[in-house]
Amino acid sequence: MKVQVDWLKEYTEIDVPADELGHVLTMAGLEIESHETVDLPDGEKSEVLELNVTPNRGYCLSHIGVAREVSALLNKSLKLSDPVKTLEDKSGAVAVETRVSVENLEPELCPRYCALVVENVKVGPSPKWLKDRLVAIGLRPINNIVDITNFVMMEYGQPLHAFDRDLITGSKIVIRRAKKGEPLVSLDGTELKLDSDALVIADGDRPVALAGIMGGSNSQVSETTNHVVLESACFDPATVRKGSKKYGLRSDSSYRFERGVDWNGVVSAQARAALLIKELAGGEICSGRIDIYPEVGKPIVVPLRVSRVNQLLGGSFSAEQTQDLLSRLGMEITESSETMQVKIPSFRPDLSREVDLIEEIARIDGFDKVGTVFPVAGVRPVKIAVRQKIIKKVREVFCYAGFSETVHYSFIERAHAEEFKTTFATEQDQIIVLKNPLSSENDCMRTSLIPALLKTAALNLSKGQKPLKLFEVGSVYFADSSGNRTEKAVLSTIVLGPYELTPWKPRGKEYDFYDLKGTLETLVEHLHLKLEISPGDKPFLMPGKSMRVHVNDIDLGYLAQVNPEQKLVHEMEQNVYALELDLAALENAIPSSLQFQPIAKFPETYRDISILVDRKVTSQQVADLILKTGSHLIQKVELYDHFEGKKIQADKKSLTFALSFQSAEKTLSDEEVTPIFERIIQTLESELGASLRE
């Protein structure tokens, strides 16, 4: 919205420079986007401010609206004329009802419609002062009639439209819905095919304007116009907005109607325009006015407590100060006391609550005067529980390892609940059956997350997704023999399918037990735990290929291949490896405090050992024995090769370990490491029957 500073001075006194005026308006919520000096056609210059008017302040889309703000902010008087009273003295003897009739078929979409008639006008160029006003704010002068409607719209914020009465069939105006497919050519030449949701201003035969948006070319004022019908109305903002968007027409009128106009300003703006037409274009104003106003708008009265004002603003306003600030904005105090009754003017439809009035008080008094008050209450730091930290770390580790997190219902089929019950339950625990299940496939609370993961894997395989790495963090549920219910938070994950095509994975091989074990080792390392695994078994797991996972004899869960004969796996025809951990047990295994271990000052010494052992001997047994034999000088034992094949005996396997020796007191020499290394070889031979591989 562009406002001309000289134009504003016609309504209120402005005793500050334009730059300072812009700052005052900006601090009051009317941000100044630009301040420019405009060159007028005769060489004169004029200062213009461009305001960024927010949608809730549609009353500032006019010079009088901005002048009201300026007068309140600068505490200056407001000078406004009363065109309605003047019009009564300037009207002729011919009654307007004899020249035009109006019928409103959509009172909800057009709550007020006013029409005046000015006869025997002379259309021509506008005077210099009117052209200068329009040019200064970026509008193009057309002729005196059209320029007056644009001028008054920018003055009052009330859009107007002038029809050539001789082009209105039957001298009748009808506010109605358009008929489907009804044509209309707008003033800018756009050819429209209207739908039945469009609100139009029509004559006896056809639409002559798209209500609130733009007039039609079939009734526009031209050089041959003799009689003018002057329209001023109030249209439903939502209807105008929808019509403007649908038909691609944007105008200064629609911009204002979308934000709501003053229902009392409808008459004032129309009277002002009629008087200007008589002054600049001659003619006679017909007496009276057609004013269709089915439901007269009632003024809003809002109670305001001075104590509440001071409470919200942290100030010390008195009742007199509060009344003064609100009166500057045109509000009327009907009852002045500690709790006053404030009558809201019709041009401020945005004010409807006590807090709205309090904001206006702060705005006019100055937001910069609101004191800074620090909160009295203390701020408590957010403490994250250990369980939450574990779950966060689980998600980080598994997502970084390429797993996808899933979320399933807490209900599963009863057969699957029974089959996987032994994961975390005892023999005495029972499944929890739902009394009102969603379906027969969801009739029990889940006892394991694995069945849902397997179903999701099968669905993805059917869609062509081959490698699958899925995990879920959720709860499982049981009931003991006494009916007491237990809920456990668990982590479940599965892997299956061939490796992705990357330089880091061997082609043609599939994900297996060790891929899942590696991710688990990464997790426990982040949690500062030492993973331990030992043989274990469950009915739904592959015999001989399932391991119990524990830390310091705290049982966490299992890591294994799911039995291929299990129904959900058998249908996929894939080897599936699964891991399930009890998060509560994992939480209990985490040490309450960690001890810092300083970085060693002396270097490590490395030795490799490659041995042949019976196939039944596990690599963990070998590693534990090496650590025990090497005493405090062995720091790490890492398996990096496991071989079984034709080059060695059928009942043997080859294991190769990397050993790291380190002392906290000195650099170890070969003479100190060799005896320990030989003792390790002898111990492996005597206790495990191992032999060095040639």
C-alpha positions as CSV (number, residue, x, y, z in Angstrom):
1,M,0.0,0.0,0.0
2,K,1.5,3.3,-1.1
3,V,0.6,6.5,0.7
4,Q,1.4,10.0,-0.3
5,V,2.6,12.1,2.7
6,D,1.0,15.3,1.4
7,W,-2.3,13.4,1.0
8,L,-2.1,12.2,4.7
9,K,-1.6,15.8,5.8
10,E,-5.1,16.6,4.6
11,Y,-6.5,14.5,7.5
12,T,-4.1,15.1,10.4
13,E,-1.2,17.2,11.4
14,I,2.3,15.7,10.7
15,D,5.1,17.6,12.3
16,V,7.9,15.1,11.7
17,P,10.0,14.3,8.6
18,A,8.9,11.5,6.4
19,D,11.8,9.3,7.5
20,E,10.8,9.6,11.1
21,L,7.1,9.1,10.3
22,G,8.1,5.8,8.6
23,H,10.0,4.7,11.7
24,V,7.0,5.5,13.9
25,L,4.6,3.5,11.7
26,T,7.1,0.6,11.5
27,M,7.4,0.4,15.3
28,A,3.6,0.3,15.5
29,G,3.2,-2.7,13.2
30,L,3.0,-1.0,9.8
31,E,6.4,-1.8,8.3
32,I,7.7,0.7,5.8
33,E,9.1,-1.2,2.8
34,S,10.3,1.9,0.9
35,H,10.5,5.7,1.1
36,E,10.7,7.3,-2.3
37,T,10.4,10.7,-3.9
38,V,8.1,10.5,-7.0
39,D,8.3,12.9,-10.0
40,L,4.9,14.2,-10.9
41,P,4.0,15.0,-14.6
42,D,4.6,18.8,-14.2
43,G,8.0,18.4,-12.6
44,E,6.9,18.6,-9.0
45,K,8.1,16.0,-6.5
46,S,6.1,14.1,-3.8
47,E,7.2,11.9,-1.0
48,V,5.6,8.4,-0.9
49,L,5.8,5.7,1.7
50,E,5.1,2.1,0.8
51,L,3.6,0.1,3.7
52,N,3.6,-3.6,4.2
53,V,0.1,-4.1,5.5
54,T,-0.5,-7.4,7.3
55,P,-3.8,-9.2,6.5
56,N,-5.3,-8.4,9.9
57,R,-4.9,-4.6,9.3
58,G,-7.1,-4.2,6.2
59,Y,-8.3,-0.9,7.6
60,C,-4.9,0.6,6.7
61,L,-5.4,0.0,3.0
62,S,-6.5,3.6,2.7
63,H,-5.1,7.1,3.4
64,I,-7.8,7.8,6.0
65,G,-7.0,4.5,7.7
66,V,-3.2,5.3,7.8
67,A,-4.1,8.9,8.9
68,R,-6.0,7.4,11.9
69,E,-2.9,5.5,12.9
70,V,-0.7,8.6,12.5
71,S,-3.0,10.8,14.5
72,A,-3.0,8.2,17.3
73,L,0.7,7.6,17.3
74,L,1.6,11.4,17.2
75,N,-1.3,12.3,19.4
76,K,-2.7,14.8,16.8
77,S,-6.3,15.5,16.0
78,L,-8.1,13.9,13.0
79,K,-9.9,16.1,10.5
80,L,-12.5,14.1,8.6
81,S,-15.5,15.6,6.7
82,D,-19.1,14.2,6.7
83,P,-19.9,13.6,3.0
84,V,-23.2,11.8,3.8
85,K,-24.6,15.0,5.4
86,T,-23.3,17.2,2.5
87,L,-24.9,14.8,0.0
88,E,-28.4,15.5,1.4
89,D,-28.0,19.2,0.5
90,K,-26.6,18.5,-3.0
91,S,-29.1,15.9,-4.2
92,G,-31.7,16.8,-6.9
93,A,-35.4,16.2,-6.9
94,V,-35.5,13.0,-8.9
95,A,-35.8,9.9,-6.7
96,V,-33.2,7.3,-7.3
97,E,-35.9,4.5,-7.2
98,T,-37.4,5.8,-10.4
99,R,-34.0,5.4,-12.2
100,V,-32.8,2.0,-11.1
101,S,-33.9,-1.0,-9.0
102,V,-31.8,-3.5,-7.1
103,E,-32.6,-7.0,-6.0
104,N,-30.2,-9.0,-3.8
105,L,-30.7,-12.8,-4.1
106,E,-27.6,-13.6,-2.0
107,P,-27.7,-11.6,1.2
108,E,-25.2,-13.8,3.0
109,L,-22.6,-13.2,0.3
110,C,-23.5,-9.5,0.0
111,P,-24.6,-8.2,3.4
112,R,-24.9,-4.6,2.2
113,Y,-25.4,-3.1,-1.3
114,C,-25.9,0.6,-2.0
115,A,-26.6,2.3,-5.3
116,L,-26.7,6.0,-6.3
117,V,-27.5,7.5,-9.7
118,V,-25.9,10.7,-11.1
119,E,-27.5,11.9,-14.4
120,N,-26.2,14.1,-17.2
121,V,-22.5,13.7,-16.4
122,K,-19.8,14.8,-18.8
123,V,-17.0,12.2,-19.0
124,G,-13.6,13.8,-19.7
125,P,-10.0,14.2,-18.3
126,S,-9.5,14.6,-14.6
127,P,-8.1,17.8,-13.1
128,K,-4.4,18.1,-12.3
129,W,-4.7,17.6,-8.6
130,L,-6.6,14.3,-9.0
131,K,-4.2,13.0,-11.6
132,D,-1.2,13.9,-9.3
133,R,-2.7,12.0,-6.4
134,L,-3.2,8.8,-8.5
135,V,0.2,9.0,-10.3
136,A,2.0,9.5,-7.0
137,I,0.7,6.1,-5.7
138,G,1.2,4.3,-9.0
139,L,-2.2,4.4,-10.6
140,R,-2.9,5.5,-14.2
141,P,-5.5,8.2,-14.8
142,I,-8.3,7.2,-17.2
143,N,-11.2,9.6,-17.0
144,N,-12.8,11.7,-14.4
145,I,-15.5,9.1,-13.4
146,V,-13.1,6.1,-13.1
147,D,-10.4,8.3,-11.5
148,I,-12.9,9.4,-8.8
149,T,-13.8,5.8,-7.9
150,N,-10.1,4.9,-7.7
151,F,-9.3,8.0,-5.7
152,V,-12.1,7.4,-3.1
153,M,-11.0,3.7,-2.8
154,M,-7.5,4.9,-1.9
155,E,-8.9,7.5,0.4
156,Y,-11.5,5.5,2.3
157,G,-10.4,1.9,1.5
158,Q,-13.9,1.2,0.1
159,P,-13.9,-0.2,-3.5
160,L,-16.5,1.5,-5.8
161,H,-17.7,0.8,-9.3
162,A,-19.4,3.0,-11.8
163,F,-21.8,1.5,-14.4
164,D,-23.1,3.2,-17.5
165,R,-26.9,3.2,-16.7
166,D,-27.8,3.1,-20.3
167,L,-26.0,-0.2,-20.8
168,I,-27.9,-1.9,-17.9
169,T,-30.8,-3.7,-19.4
170,G,-34.1,-2.7,-17.7
171,S,-32.2,-0.4,-15.4
172,K,-32.2,-3.3,-13.0
173,I,-29.3,-4.6,-10.9
174,V,-29.4,-8.2,-9.5
175,I,-26.9,-9.7,-7.1
176,R,-27.0,-13.4,-7.8
177,R,-25.0,-16.5,-8.5
178,A,-23.8,-17.0,-12.0
179,K,-25.3,-19.6,-14.2
180,K,-22.9,-22.4,-15.3
181,G,-21.1,-21.4,-18.5
182,E,-22.4,-17.9,-18.4
183,P,-19.9,-15.6,-20.3
184,L,-18.4,-12.3,-19.0
185,V,-15.7,-10.2,-20.5
186,S,-13.9,-8.2,-17.8
187,L,-12.6,-4.7,-18.0
188,D,-9.0,-6.0,-18.7
189,G,-10.3,-8.0,-21.7
190,T,-10.3,-11.4,-20.1
191,E,-13.0,-13.7,-21.4
192,L,-14.5,-15.7,-18.6
193,K,-16.8,-18.8,-18.5
194,L,-18.4,-18.6,-15.1
195,D,-19.4,-21.4,-12.8
196,S,-22.4,-21.5,-10.5
197,D,-20.2,-20.6,-7.5
198,A,-19.3,-17.2,-8.8
199,L,-21.1,-14.1,-7.3
200,V,-22.0,-11.6,-10.0
201,I,-23.7,-8.2,-10.4
202,A,-26.1,-8.7,-13.2
203,D,-28.7,-6.6,-15.1
204,G,-32.0,-8.0,-16.4
205,D,-30.2,-10.2,-19.0
206,R,-26.5,-10.9,-18.2
207,P,-23.7,-10.4,-15.7
208,V,-22.1,-6.9,-15.8
209,A,-19.5,-7.5,-13.1
210,L,-17.7,-10.2,-11.1
211,A,-18.7,-9.1,-7.6
212,G,-15.9,-7.5,-5.6
213,I,-13.3,-8.3,-8.2
214,M,-13.8,-6.5,-11.6
215,G,-16.5,-5.0,-13.7
216,G,-17.5,-6.1,-17.2
217,S,-16.7,-4.3,-20.4
218,N,-20.4,-4.5,-21.4
219,S,-21.3,-1.8,-18.8
220,Q,-18.1,0.3,-18.5
221,V,-18.1,4.1,-18.4
222,S,-16.8,5.7,-21.6
223,E,-16.8,9.1,-23.4
224,T,-20.4,8.6,-24.4
225,T,-21.7,7.9,-20.9
226,N,-24.4,10.3,-19.7
227,H,-25.9,8.6,-16.6
228,V,-23.9,6.7,-14.0
229,V,-25.0,4.1,-11.4
230,L,-22.5,4.3,-8.6
231,E,-22.1,1.0,-6.7
232,S,-20.8,0.6,-3.1
233,A,-21.1,-2.7,-1.4
234,C,-19.8,-5.1,1.2
235,F,-19.0,-8.6,-0.1
236,D,-18.1,-11.9,1.7
237,P,-14.2,-12.0,1.9
238,A,-14.0,-15.7,1.3
239,T,-16.2,-15.6,-1.8
240,V,-14.1,-12.8,-3.3
241,R,-10.9,-14.6,-2.6
242,K,-12.0,-17.9,-4.1
243,G,-13.4,-16.1,-7.2
244,S,-10.2,-14.1,-7.7
245,K,-8.0,-17.2,-7.5
246,K,-10.2,-19.3,-9.7
247,Y,-10.6,-16.8,-12.5
248,G,-7.1,-15.4,-12.3
249,L,-8.2,-11.8,-11.7
250,R,-6.5,-9.6,-9.1
251,S,-7.5,-6.0,-8.5
252,D,-7.2,-3.3,-5.9
253,S,-10.9,-4.0,-5.1
254,S,-10.5,-7.7,-4.5
255,Y,-7.4,-7.1,-2.4
256,R,-9.5,-5.0,0.0
257,F,-12.6,-7.0,0.0
258,E,-10.6,-10.1,0.9
259,R,-9.5,-8.4,4.1
260,G,-12.9,-7.0,5.0
261,V,-14.3,-3.5,4.6
262,D,-16.1,-1.2,6.9
263,W,-19.9,-1.7,6.5
264,N,-20.5,1.9,7.6
265,G,-17.9,3.2,5.2
266,V,-19.9,1.8,2.3
267,V,-22.2,4.9,2.5
268,S,-19.5,7.5,3.4
269,A,-17.3,6.5,0.5
270,Q,-20.2,6.4,-2.0
271,A,-21.3,9.9,-0.8
272,R,-17.8,11.2,-1.2
273,A,-17.6,9.8,-4.8
274,A,-21.0,11.2,-5.8
275,L,-20.0,14.7,-4.6
276,L,-16.8,14.6,-6.5
277,I,-18.6,13.4,-9.7
278,K,-21.0,16.4,-9.4
279,E,-18.0,18.7,-8.9
280,L,-15.7,17.4,-11.6
281,A,-18.2,15.9,-14.2
282,G,-21.3,17.9,-13.6
283,G,-24.7,16.3,-13.5
284,E,-27.5,15.8,-11.0
285,I,-27.5,13.4,-8.1
286,C,-30.8,11.6,-7.7
287,S,-32.2,12.0,-4.2
288,G,-32.2,9.2,-1.8
289,R,-30.2,6.0,-1.9
290,I,-31.0,2.3,-2.6
291,D,-29.5,0.7,0.5
292,I,-30.2,-3.1,0.8
293,Y,-29.0,-3.9,4.3
294,P,-30.9,-6.9,5.6
295,E,-29.0,-7.4,8.9
296,V,-27.7,-4.1,10.3
297,G,-24.3,-4.7,11.8
298,K,-24.3,-4.3,15.6
299,P,-21.3,-2.6,17.2
300,I,-19.1,-4.9,19.3
301,V,-18.5,-4.0,23.0
302,V,-15.5,-5.6,24.7
303,P,-14.9,-5.4,28.5
304,L,-11.4,-4.4,29.4
305,R,-9.8,-4.7,32.9
306,V,-7.0,-2.2,33.7
307,S,-5.5,-4.7,36.0
308,R,-5.2,-7.2,33.2
309,V,-3.6,-4.5,31.0
310,N,-0.9,-4.0,33.6
311,Q,-0.5,-7.7,34.2
312,L,0.2,-8.5,30.6
313,L,2.3,-5.5,29.7
314,G,4.1,-5.2,33.0
315,G,3.2,-1.5,33.2
316,S,1.3,0.8,35.5
317,F,-1.4,2.2,33.3
318,S,-4.2,4.1,35.0
319,A,-7.8,4.0,33.8
320,E,-7.4,7.6,32.4
321,Q,-4.3,6.6,30.4
322,T,-6.0,3.5,29.0
323,Q,-9.1,5.5,28.0
324,D,-6.9,8.1,26.3
325,L,-4.9,5.6,24.2
326,L,-8.0,3.8,23.1
327,S,-9.9,7.0,22.3
328,R,-7.1,8.1,19.9
329,L,-7.9,5.0,17.8
330,G,-11.6,6.0,17.5
331,M,-12.9,3.7,20.2
332,E,-15.7,4.8,22.5
333,I,-15.6,4.0,26.2
334,T,-19.2,3.5,27.3
335,E,-18.3,2.8,30.9
336,S,-15.2,4.2,32.4
337,S,-14.0,2.4,35.5
338,E,-11.5,-0.2,36.6
339,T,-13.4,-2.5,34.2
340,M,-14.4,-0.5,31.3
341,Q,-16.7,-1.2,28.3
342,V,-15.1,-0.4,25.0
343,K,-17.2,0.1,21.9
344,I,-15.3,-1.1,18.8
345,P,-15.7,1.1,15.7
346,S,-16.9,-0.7,12.5
347,F,-13.6,0.0,10.7
348,R,-11.8,-2.3,13.1
349,P,-13.2,-5.8,12.7
350,D,-9.9,-7.3,13.9
351,L,-10.7,-6.3,17.5
352,S,-12.9,-8.7,19.3
353,R,-11.1,-9.7,22.6
354,E,-9.7,-8.1,25.6
355,V,-6.2,-9.1,24.6
356,D,-6.6,-7.4,21.2
357,L,-7.3,-4.1,23.0
358,I,-4.3,-4.7,25.3
359,E,-2.1,-5.1,22.2
360,E,-3.4,-1.8,20.8
361,I,-2.5,-0.1,24.0
362,A,1.0,-1.4,23.9
363,R,1.3,-0.5,20.2
364,I,0.2,3.1,20.5
365,D,2.1,3.7,23.8
366,G,5.2,2.1,22.2
367,F,6.4,-1.4,22.3
368,D,9.8,0.0,23.3
369,K,8.3,1.1,26.6
370,V,7.4,-2.4,27.7
371,G,10.0,-3.3,30.4
372,T,12.2,-6.4,30.2
373,V,11.3,-8.8,33.0
374,F,13.3,-12.0,33.5
375,P,11.5,-15.2,34.5
376,V,11.4,-15.8,38.2
377,A,11.1,-19.6,38.0
378,G,14.3,-21.7,37.8
379,V,15.1,-23.6,34.7
380,R,15.6,-27.3,35.3
381,P,17.9,-29.1,32.8
382,V,16.4,-31.9,30.8
383,K,17.7,-35.2,32.1
384,I,17.7,-38.0,29.5
385,A,17.1,-41.5,31.0
386,V,19.6,-44.3,30.4
387,R,17.0,-46.2,28.4
388,Q,16.5,-43.3,26.1
389,K,20.2,-43.0,25.6
390,I,20.4,-46.7,24.7
391,I,17.5,-46.5,22.2
392,K,19.1,-43.4,20.6
393,K,22.4,-45.2,20.3
394,V,20.7,-48.3,18.9
395,R,19.1,-46.2,16.1
396,E,22.4,-44.5,15.3
397,V,24.4,-47.6,15.1
398,F,21.9,-49.7,13.0
399,C,21.0,-46.8,10.7
400,Y,24.7,-46.1,10.0
401,A,25.1,-49.8,9.3
402,G,22.5,-49.6,6.6
403,F,19.5,-50.9,8.5
404,S,16.0,-49.5,8.0
405,E,13.8,-48.9,11.0
406,T,10.3,-50.3,11.0
407,V,7.2,-49.7,13.1
408,H,4.5,-52.3,13.4
409,Y,1.2,-52.9,15.3
410,S,1.5,-54.3,18.8
411,F,-0.9,-57.1,17.8
412,I,0.0,-60.3,16.0
413,E,-1.6,-63.6,15.1
414,R,-2.1,-66.0,18.0
415,A,-0.1,-68.8,16.3
416,H,2.9,-66.6,15.9
417,A,2.6,-65.3,19.4
418,E,2.8,-68.8,20.8
419,E,5.6,-69.9,18.4
420,F,7.9,-67.0,19.3
421,K,6.8,-66.7,23.0
422,T,10.0,-68.3,24.3
423,T,12.2,-65.4,23.2
424,F,11.8,-63.5,26.5
425,A,9.1,-65.3,28.4
426,T,9.3,-68.2,30.9
427,E,7.4,-71.4,30.6
428,Q,4.8,-70.1,33.1
429,D,4.1,-66.9,31.1
430,Q,1.0,-66.7,28.9
431,I,0.1,-64.7,25.9
432,I,-2.4,-61.8,26.2
433,V,-5.4,-62.4,24.1
434,L,-7.5,-59.4,23.0
435,K,-11.2,-59.3,23.8
436,N,-12.1,-57.2,20.8
437,P,-9.4,-57.7,18.2
438,L,-9.1,-55.8,14.9
439,S,-9.1,-59.1,13.0
440,S,-8.2,-62.7,13.4
441,E,-4.6,-61.9,12.3
442,N,-4.3,-59.4,15.1
443,D,-5.9,-61.1,18.1
444,C,-3.0,-61.2,20.6
445,M,-0.4,-58.8,22.0
446,R,2.9,-59.6,20.4
447,T,5.5,-61.7,22.3
448,S,8.2,-61.0,19.8
449,L,8.9,-58.4,17.1
450,I,10.4,-61.0,14.7
451,P,7.1,-62.2,13.1
452,A,6.2,-58.7,12.0
453,L,9.7,-58.1,10.6
454,L,9.5,-61.4,8.7
455,K,6.2,-60.3,7.1
456,T,7.6,-57.0,6.1
457,A,10.6,-58.7,4.6
458,A,8.3,-61.0,2.6
459,L,6.4,-58.0,1.3
460,N,9.5,-56.2,0.3
461,L,10.9,-59.4,-1.5
462,S,7.6,-59.6,-3.4
463,K,8.2,-56.0,-4.7
464,G,11.7,-56.9,-5.9
465,Q,13.8,-55.7,-3.0
466,K,16.5,-58.2,-2.5
467,P,18.9,-57.2,0.3
468,L,16.9,-56.5,3.5
469,K,18.3,-55.2,6.8
470,L,15.4,-54.3,9.1
471,F,15.2,-53.4,12.8
472,E,12.6,-52.3,15.3
473,V,12.6,-51.0,18.8
474,G,9.3,-51.8,20.6
475,S,7.6,-53.6,23.4
476,V,6.5,-57.2,23.9
477,Y,3.8,-58.3,26.3
478,F,3.2,-61.3,28.6
479,A,0.9,-62.3,31.5
480,D,2.1,-64.5,34.4
481,S,0.1,-67.3,36.0
482,S,-1.5,-64.8,38.3
483,G,-2.7,-62.6,35.5
484,N,-0.1,-59.8,36.1
485,R,1.0,-58.3,32.8
486,T,4.5,-57.6,31.9
487,E,5.8,-55.2,29.2
488,K,9.4,-55.4,28.0
489,A,11.3,-53.0,25.7
490,V,13.3,-55.0,23.1
491,L,15.4,-54.5,20.0
492,S,14.8,-56.9,17.1
493,T,16.5,-57.0,13.8
494,I,16.9,-59.3,10.8
495,V,19.2,-59.5,7.7
496,L,18.8,-61.5,4.5
497,G,19.6,-61.5,0.8
498,P,22.7,-60.9,-1.3
499,Y,25.2,-58.1,-0.6
500,E,24.7,-54.8,-2.4
501,L,26.9,-54.2,-5.5
502,T,29.7,-52.2,-3.8
503,P,33.5,-52.3,-4.0
504,W,33.5,-53.3,-0.3
505,K,31.4,-56.4,-0.5
506,P,32.2,-59.7,-2.3
507,R,29.9,-60.3,-5.2
508,G,27.6,-63.3,-5.1
509,K,27.7,-63.7,-1.3
510,E,24.8,-63.2,1.1
511,Y,24.4,-61.5,4.5
512,D,25.0,-64.0,7.3
513,F,25.5,-64.5,11.0
514,Y,28.7,-62.6,11.1
515,D,27.4,-59.4,9.4
516,L,24.8,-59.2,12.2
517,K,27.3,-60.0,14.9
518,G,29.6,-57.2,13.6
519,T,26.8,-54.6,14.0
520,L,26.0,-56.0,17.5
521,E,29.7,-55.7,18.5
522,T,29.7,-52.1,17.3
523,L,26.7,-51.3,19.5
524,V,28.1,-52.9,22.6
525,E,31.4,-51.1,22.0
526,H,29.6,-47.8,21.9
527,L,27.9,-48.8,25.2
528,H,31.3,-49.6,26.8
529,L,30.5,-53.3,27.3
530,K,32.3,-56.5,26.5
531,L,30.2,-58.8,24.4
532,E,30.0,-62.5,25.3
533,I,28.3,-65.2,23.3
534,S,27.8,-68.9,24.0
535,P,25.7,-71.7,22.5
536,G,22.0,-71.4,22.9
537,D,18.8,-72.7,21.4
538,K,15.2,-71.8,20.9
539,P,12.4,-73.8,19.1
540,F,12.2,-71.3,16.2
541,L,16.0,-71.0,15.6
542,M,18.3,-73.2,13.5
543,P,19.9,-75.9,15.7
544,G,23.6,-75.5,16.0
545,K,23.4,-72.0,14.5
546,S,22.1,-70.0,17.4
547,M,24.0,-68.1,20.1
548,R,23.1,-66.7,23.5
549,V,24.2,-63.1,23.9
550,H,25.2,-62.0,27.4
551,V,27.4,-59.6,29.3
552,N,28.8,-60.6,32.8
553,D,26.3,-63.5,33.0
554,I,23.4,-61.0,32.3
555,D,21.3,-62.7,29.6
556,L,20.5,-60.1,26.8
557,G,18.9,-62.2,24.1
558,Y,20.0,-64.3,21.1
559,L,21.8,-64.1,17.8
560,A,21.0,-66.8,15.3
561,Q,19.7,-68.1,12.0
562,V,15.9,-68.5,12.0
563,N,14.9,-72.0,11.3
564,P,14.2,-72.4,7.5
565,E,11.3,-74.7,8.3
566,Q,9.6,-71.9,10.2
567,K,6.5,-71.0,8.1
568,L,7.2,-67.3,7.7
569,V,10.8,-68.0,6.6
570,H,10.0,-71.0,4.4
571,E,7.7,-69.0,2.2
572,M,10.6,-66.5,1.5
573,E,13.1,-69.2,0.5
574,Q,15.9,-67.1,2.0
575,N,18.3,-67.6,4.9
576,V,17.2,-65.2,7.6
577,Y,19.5,-64.2,10.5
578,A,17.9,-62.5,13.6
579,L,19.0,-60.7,16.7
580,E,16.8,-59.9,19.7
581,L,17.9,-58.0,22.8
582,D,16.2,-57.2,26.1
583,L,16.8,-53.4,26.5
584,A,16.1,-53.5,30.2
585,A,18.7,-56.2,30.7
586,L,21.1,-54.2,28.5
587,E,20.5,-51.2,30.7
588,N,21.3,-53.2,33.8
589,A,24.5,-54.4,32.2
590,I,25.9,-50.9,31.6
591,P,28.3,-49.8,34.3
592,S,27.1,-47.0,36.5
593,S,30.4,-45.2,36.0
594,L,33.3,-45.3,33.5
595,Q,36.9,-45.2,34.4
596,F,39.2,-43.2,32.2
597,Q,42.2,-45.2,30.9
598,P,45.1,-43.0,29.8
599,I,46.6,-43.4,26.4
600,A,49.6,-45.7,26.5
601,K,53.0,-44.0,26.3
602,F,54.8,-46.9,24.7
603,P,54.2,-48.6,21.3
604,E,52.5,-52.0,20.7
605,T,54.4,-55.0,19.4
606,Y,52.5,-57.3,17.0
607,R,52.7,-61.0,16.3
608,D,50.5,-63.3,14.2
609,I,49.6,-66.9,15.0
610,S,48.0,-69.4,12.6
611,I,46.9,-72.7,14.2
612,L,45.0,-75.8,13.3
613,V,42.3,-77.0,15.7
614,D,39.4,-79.4,15.8
615,R,36.3,-78.0,14.2
616,K,34.4,-78.2,17.4
617,V,36.8,-75.7,19.1
618,T,35.4,-72.2,18.8
619,S,37.5,-69.1,18.0
620,Q,36.3,-67.6,21.3
621,Q,37.8,-70.4,23.3
622,V,41.1,-69.9,21.5
623,A,41.0,-66.1,22.1
624,D,40.1,-66.5,25.8
625,L,43.0,-68.9,26.3
626,I,45.5,-66.6,24.6
627,L,44.4,-63.7,26.8
628,K,44.7,-65.8,29.9
629,T,48.1,-67.1,29.0
630,G,49.5,-63.7,27.9
631,S,48.7,-62.1,31.2
632,H,48.8,-58.4,31.5
633,L,51.0,-57.8,28.4
634,I,48.4,-59.1,25.9
635,Q,46.2,-56.1,24.9
636,K,44.2,-57.4,22.0
637,V,43.4,-60.7,20.3
638,E,41.7,-60.4,16.9
639,L,40.6,-63.2,14.6
640,Y,41.2,-62.2,11.0
641,D,41.1,-65.5,9.1
642,H,39.1,-68.7,9.4
643,F,39.7,-71.4,6.8
644,E,38.3,-74.8,6.1
645,G,39.0,-76.7,2.9
646,K,40.7,-79.4,1.0
647,K,44.3,-78.3,1.9
648,I,43.8,-79.3,5.5
649,Q,42.3,-82.3,7.3
650,A,38.6,-82.7,7.1
651,D,38.1,-82.5,10.8
652,K,40.3,-79.5,11.3
653,K,40.0,-75.7,10.7
654,S,42.6,-73.0,10.4
655,L,42.4,-69.9,12.6
656,T,44.7,-66.9,12.3
657,F,44.9,-64.3,15.1
658,A,46.6,-60.9,15.4
659,L,48.1,-60.5,18.9
660,S,49.0,-57.1,20.3
661,F,51.6,-56.9,23.2
662,Q,52.1,-53.7,25.1
663,S,53.5,-52.5,28.4
664,A,52.6,-49.4,30.4
665,E,56.1,-49.1,31.7
666,K,58.5,-49.6,28.8
667,T,58.9,-50.6,25.1
668,L,58.9,-54.3,24.8
669,S,61.8,-56.1,23.1
670,D,61.7,-59.3,21.1
671,E,63.5,-61.0,24.0
672,E,60.6,-60.1,26.3
673,V,57.8,-61.0,23.8
674,T,59.1,-64.3,22.5
675,P,58.9,-66.3,25.7
676,I,55.3,-65.2,26.2
677,F,54.5,-66.1,22.5
678,E,56.0,-69.6,22.9
679,R,54.2,-70.1,26.2
680,I,50.9,-69.3,24.3
681,I,51.7,-71.9,21.6
682,Q,52.5,-74.6,24.2
683,T,49.3,-73.8,26.1
684,L,47.2,-74.1,23.0
685,E,48.8,-77.4,22.1
686,S,48.3,-78.9,25.6
687,E,44.8,-77.7,26.3
688,L,43.1,-77.5,22.9
689,G,45.3,-79.9,20.8
690,A,46.3,-77.1,18.5
691,S,49.3,-77.1,16.2
692,L,51.0,-74.4,14.3
693,R,50.1,-74.3,10.7
694,E,53.0,-74.9,8.3
